[in-house]
């Protein structure tokens, strides 16, 4: 089944979308839209889309291109208007993260998509990478027992320029959601409360919130801790974070690159401690989709064709967004914040 797509937002991130779209059979990017029409034309030329419509008016684009799907790559504050207009035109939508700039708007999007009978999903590409899939496979296999805590470290110093350096809560809202979503996936449960401390350290080139530290409580009884910074210079972690998963029978680690390790406690004692016995970390379950950004897009396209909601559908992803806004509230009010059920 052929599928026509309209890409809205032609900034730097759009290159990743267009690169992935070119590798999906039956998918045609038939239009590109940006507030700067010259940028839309430049991106079309860059990717050999000579036949694609380009412009800056969404109403005109929807009427002219008549897309089946809209790829939403706009800045967060513009997302709600773009997505809701696409729904009214009967289009399925795949959005960049975060899903919305408030939980109320996210819930309104979910209701609008349901009313229009269309699929709305979010690009949470971290859970589609092989490393995160492998963590989930290992946890589900029971090798370390029941998960009691998960810990992630994220320390980088990117200099993006542009809107990110002016955002409030920049790390939590623009980046931490990737790790929060992956943690939900790996734990296999839902968060119920959080305490978070946020700061903008000396030397930060961001306007607000370049570092954050959060403790989440999960409904399973597991604890998840996040430590992160976007202005930590030197000795950087992976973009995927460094992970430690502690279970009732062992521990699993992943450095965010290609190094996995797992141990259970042995029977040989060294003083008060027992030796660790290495255990295998199995490969990712082959039934799970991988491929990062392209994996999300392929899942979305398959969902549109089948009618079965994808893994990152809005009604599921809103739970990861709820983690972000609860963490922001906690940091602002300096208190533990309960996380309301996704539908509340």
C-alpha positions in Angstrom: 0.0 0.0 0.0 1.5 3.4 -1.1 1.6 6.1 1.6 2.0 9.9 1.1 3.7 11.8 3.8 3.9 15.6 4.6 6.9 16.5 6.6 6.3 19.6 8.8 9.4 21.3 10.1 12.6 21.3 8.0 15.2 22.1 10.7 18.3 20.0 11.2 16.4 17.1 12.8 14.4 16.7 9.6 17.4 15.2 7.9 17.1 12.1 10.1 13.5 11.7 9.3 14.0 12.1 5.5 17.0 9.7 5.6 14.9 7.0 7.3 11.8 7.6 5.1 13.8 7.0 2.0 14.5 3.4 3.1 10.8 2.5 3.8 9.1 0.8 0.9 5.9 2.4 -0.3 6.4 5.6 1.6 6.7 8.8 -0.4 7.5 12.2 1.1 5.1 14.2 -1.1 5.4 17.6 0.7 7.8 19.6 2.9 6.6 22.5 5.0 8.5 25.1 7.1 7.9 28.6 8.4 10.8 29.5 6.1 9.8 28.1 2.6 13.3 28.4 1.3 14.4 25.9 3.9 11.7 23.5 2.8 13.0 23.9 -0.8 16.6 23.4 0.3 15.7 20.2 2.2 13.7 18.8 -0.8 16.7 19.5 -3.1 19.1 17.9 -0.6 17.1 14.6 -0.6 16.2 14.5 -4.3 12.5 15.2 -3.7 12.1 17.3 -6.9 8.4 16.4 -7.2 7.5 17.2 -3.7 5.3 20.2 -2.8 7.1 22.8 -0.6 5.7 25.8 1.2 4.9 27.4 4.6 1.1 27.2 4.9 -0.2 24.1 6.6 -3.8 24.5 5.4 -2.6 24.8 1.8 -0.2 21.8 2.3 -2.9 19.5 3.6 -5.3 20.5 0.8 -2.6 20.2 -2.0 -0.6 17.2 -0.9 -3.5 15.2 0.6 -1.2 13.2 2.8 -2.0 10.0 4.5 0.5 10.8 7.3 2.1 13.9 8.7 5.6 13.8 10.1 5.6 16.5 12.9 9.2 17.8 13.4 8.3 21.3 14.7 9.5 22.9 17.9 7.5 21.8 21.0 5.4 24.9 21.4 4.1 24.6 17.8 3.2 20.9 18.1 -0.3 21.1 19.4 -1.6 23.3 16.6 0.1 21.2 13.8 -1.1 17.9 15.2 -4.7 18.9 15.8 -5.0 20.4 12.3 -3.6 17.2 10.9 -6.2 15.1 12.8 -9.0 17.3 11.4 -7.7 16.5 7.9 -7.9 12.8 8.7 -4.1 12.3 8.8 -2.2 9.9 11.0 0.6 11.7 12.8 4.1 10.7 13.9 5.5 13.4 16.2 8.9 14.3 17.5 9.2 14.2 21.3 8.0 15.6 23.6 4.5 14.6 22.7 3.1 18.0 24.0 4.1 21.0 26.1 1.6 20.0 28.8 -0.2 17.0 30.0 -3.6 18.6 29.3 -2.7 19.1 25.7 -1.3 15.6 25.4 -4.6 14.2 26.7 -6.5 16.4 24.3 -4.5 15.0 21.4 -5.2 11.5 22.5 -8.9 12.2 22.6 -8.8 14.0 19.2 -6.9 11.1 17.6 -9.4 8.6 18.9 -12.3 10.7 17.7 -10.8 11.1 14.2 -10.0 7.4 14.0 -6.3 8.0 13.3 -3.1 6.9 14.8 -0.8 9.3 16.7 2.6 8.1 17.8 5.8 9.7 19.2 9.4 9.2 18.1 10.8 7.5 21.3 13.7 6.0 19.3 15.8 5.0 22.3 13.6 2.0 23.1 14.1 0.9 19.5 17.9 0.6 19.7 19.5 -2.9 20.1 21.0 -2.1 23.5 17.7 -1.1 25.2 16.0 -4.1 23.6 18.7 -6.3 24.9 18.3 -4.9 28.5 14.6 -5.7 28.3 15.2 -9.2 27.0 17.7 -9.9 29.8 15.3 -8.5 32.5 12.3 -10.4 31.1 14.4 -13.6 31.1 14.8 -13.5 34.9 18.5 -13.9 35.0 18.9 -11.3 37.7 15.6 -12.0 39.4 13.0 -9.4 40.0 14.1 -5.8 39.3 14.5 -3.8 42.5 16.3 -0.7 41.1 17.4 0.9 37.9 20.1 3.6 37.6 21.1 5.7 34.6 23.8 8.3 34.2 23.8 10.8 31.3 26.6 13.3 31.1 27.3 15.2 27.9 28.1 18.8 26.8 26.4 19.4 23.5 26.3 22.9 22.1 23.2 23.0 19.9 22.6 26.7 19.6 19.0 27.6 18.7 15.9 27.0 20.7 17.3 24.4 23.1 19.7 26.9 24.7 16.7 29.2 25.5 14.3 26.5 26.8 13.2 26.2 30.4 13.8 22.7 31.9 15.8 21.9 28.8 17.3 18.6 30.0 14.1 17.2 31.5 11.8 18.2 28.7 14.0 17.8 25.6 16.3 14.8 26.5 15.5 13.0 29.7 12.2 11.9 28.3 14.2 9.4 26.1 15.8 7.8 29.1 12.6 7.9 31.2 10.7 6.2 28.4 13.4 3.6 28.1 13.4 3.0 31.9 9.6 2.4 31.8 10.1 -0.1 29.1 13.0 -1.9 30.8 11.3 -2.0 34.2 8.0 -3.1 32.7 6.0 -1.0 35.1 4.6 2.4 35.7 5.9 5.3 37.8 3.8 6.5 40.7 5.9 9.3 42.3 9.1 11.3 41.9 11.5 13.6 43.8 13.7 15.7 41.5 16.3 18.4 41.9 17.1 20.6 38.9 19.9 23.1 38.5 21.8 25.2 35.9 25.4 24.8 37.0 28.1 27.4 36.8 29.5 27.5 33.3 26.3 26.4 31.7 25.5 27.9 28.3 21.8 27.0 28.6 19.2 29.4 30.0 17.7 27.0 32.5 17.8 23.4 33.8 20.8 21.9 32.2 21.2 19.3 35.0 18.7 17.2 36.9 18.7 14.4 39.4 15.5 12.4 40.0 14.3 9.4 42.0 11.2 7.6 40.7 9.0 5.1 42.5 7.4 2.4 40.4 4.2 0.5 41.0 6.2 -2.8 41.1 8.2 -1.5 44.1 11.3 -0.8 42.0 13.2 2.5 42.3 14.6 4.3 39.3 17.3 7.0 39.6 18.3 9.4 36.9 21.4 11.6 37.0 22.0 13.8 34.0 23.6 17.0 32.6 23.9 18.7 29.3 26.9 20.8 30.4 29.2 18.1 31.9 32.4 18.6 30.0 34.8 15.7 29.7 34.5 11.9 30.3 31.1 11.9 28.5 28.7 9.0 28.7 26.9 7.6 25.7 23.8 9.4 24.4 21.9 6.3 25.5 23.2 6.7 29.2 25.1 4.2 31.3 22.8 1.7 33.0 22.9 -0.4 36.1 19.9 -2.7 36.8 19.8 -4.4 40.2 17.7 -7.4 40.7 16.8 -9.7 43.6 19.3 -12.3 42.3 21.9 -10.3 40.4 23.0 -7.1 38.6 23.1 -6.2 34.9 25.1 -3.2 33.5 25.4 -1.6 30.0 27.8 1.2 29.2 25.5 2.6 26.5 27.9 1.5 23.8 28.7 -2.2 23.3 29.7 -3.5 26.8 27.2 -5.6 28.7 27.9 -7.5 32.0 25.9 -9.4 34.4 26.6 -11.3 37.7 24.8 -13.3 40.3 26.2 -13.9 43.7 28.2 -17.0 44.1 28.9 -19.3 47.1 32.7 -18.6 47.5 33.3 -16.0 50.2 36.0 -13.3 50.3 35.6 -11.9 53.8 32.1 -10.5 54.2 31.5 -10.6 50.5 30.7 -13.4 48.1 32.3 -13.7 44.7 30.3 -12.7 41.7 29.5 -15.4 39.1 29.2 -14.0 35.5 26.0 -14.9 33.7 25.2 -14.5 30.0 23.4 -11.4 28.7 21.3 -12.8 25.8 20.9 -10.9 22.5 17.7 -8.9 22.0 14.6 -10.9 21.3 14.4 -11.1 17.5 10.7 -10.4 17.6 11.3 -6.9 18.9 11.7 -4.1 16.3 15.1 -2.3 16.3 16.6 0.4 14.2 16.3 3.5 16.3 14.6 6.3 14.5 14.0 4.2 11.4 12.6 1.5 13.7 10.0 3.8 15.1 9.0 5.0 11.6 8.7 1.5 10.3 6.5 0.6 13.3 4.3 3.6 12.7 3.9 2.9 9.0 3.1 -0.8 9.7 0.5 0.4 12.3 -1.2 2.7 9.8 -1.4 -0.2 7.3 -2.7 -2.7 9.9 -4.7 -0.4 12.2 -2.9 -1.9 15.3 -1.5 0.9 17.5 2.3 1.1 17.5 4.4 0.7 20.6 4.8 4.5 21.1 1.2 5.4 20.5 0.2 8.6 22.3 -2.1 6.8 24.8 1.0 4.9 25.9 3.7 7.5 25.5 1.8 10.0 27.7 3.0 8.0 30.7 6.6 8.9 29.9 5.5 12.5 29.4 3.9 12.4 32.8 7.2 11.5 34.3 8.8 14.6 32.8 6.1 17.0 34.1 6.0 15.4 37.5 9.8 15.8 37.7 9.6 19.5 36.7 6.9 20.1 39.3 8.9 18.3 42.0 12.0 20.4 41.1 10.0 23.6 41.2 8.2 22.9 44.4 11.1 21.0 46.1 8.9 18.1 47.2 7.9 14.5 46.3 5.2 14.5 43.6 2.7 11.7 42.9 2.3 10.9 39.2 -1.4 10.7 38.2 -2.6 7.8 36.1 -2.2 8.5 32.4 -5.8 9.0 31.7 -6.4 11.3 34.7 
